[in-house]
Amino acid sequence: MRTCQPTGIPARRMAADTMADRIQVGDRVVNLQVPGIFHVIARRGDLLEIETEQGLRLTVRDAAVRRVDDTQPPPPPKDN
């Protein structure tokens, strides 16, 4: 019987890399269902509690949001 030998990144290193990439409390994110910028105010496992500046509060899975990259300038507007 042949066993599957993993190739590439060792599991321990992969887990450490994904922990560094996890969305944390205080991050600015966008929700894929509701437009606007949200702030992460709490994290419980894979659930995030997020809130807009207007006070809209949601609890979502971390897979449903994307971190806002503040280091990049916004794209120029498209004039059509």
C-alpha atoms as one frame of an Amber mdcrd trajectory, in Angstrom:
protein
   0.000   0.000   0.000   1.381   3.394  -0.956   1.213   6.319   1.447   0.791
   9.873   0.345   3.882  11.925   1.015   3.182  15.668   1.093   5.333  17.844
  -1.083   5.925  21.555  -0.847   5.432  23.536   2.347   5.535  21.558   5.612
   2.234  21.655   7.536   3.751  23.489  10.523   5.128  26.266   8.352   1.890
  26.519   6.381  -0.097  26.879   9.610   2.245  29.638  10.802   1.884  31.481
   7.487  -1.906  31.337   7.583  -1.979  32.548  11.204  -0.041  35.666  10.158
  -2.504  36.270   7.316  -5.606  35.898   9.507  -7.889  38.877   9.868  -7.485
  40.344  13.346  -9.421  42.723  15.581  -8.886  46.279  14.339  -8.445  45.347
  10.669 -10.464  47.184   8.029 -12.390  44.779   5.803 -15.047  44.695   3.101
 -17.942  42.274   3.300 -18.816  40.385   0.135 -22.577  40.723   0.832 -22.965
  44.295   2.145 -21.205  47.296   0.565 -18.969  49.481   2.688 -15.884  49.411
   4.888 -16.166  47.529   8.167 -13.907  47.377  11.225 -13.362  44.039  12.949
 -14.383  44.498  16.587 -14.293  40.863  17.802 -13.151  37.421  16.688 -14.560
  34.095  17.895 -12.917  31.235  16.029 -13.815  31.632  12.366 -16.573  34.166
  13.171 -15.934  37.893  13.016 -18.018  40.676  14.468 -17.722  43.655  12.136
 -19.144  47.163  12.291 -19.434  50.183   9.974 -18.888  53.773  11.054 -22.677
  54.201  10.874 -23.152  51.460  13.486 -24.274  48.541  11.300 -23.019  45.442
  13.095 -22.774  41.966  11.556 -21.412  38.587  12.575 -19.904  36.796   9.574
 -17.471  34.011   8.799 -13.941  35.205   8.108 -14.157  33.727   4.598 -16.909
  36.259   3.759 -14.656  39.313   4.140 -11.474  40.629   2.564  -8.907  42.840
   4.250  -8.617  46.378   2.880  -5.067  47.129   1.799  -4.380  50.683   2.999
  -0.819  50.653   1.658  -1.894  50.789  -1.989  -3.265  54.007  -3.495  -6.835
  53.744  -4.801  -7.142  53.012  -8.519  -7.768  56.018 -10.778 -11.389  56.549
 -11.845 -12.390  55.202 -15.230 -13.685  57.930 -17.500 -15.916  56.449 -20.176
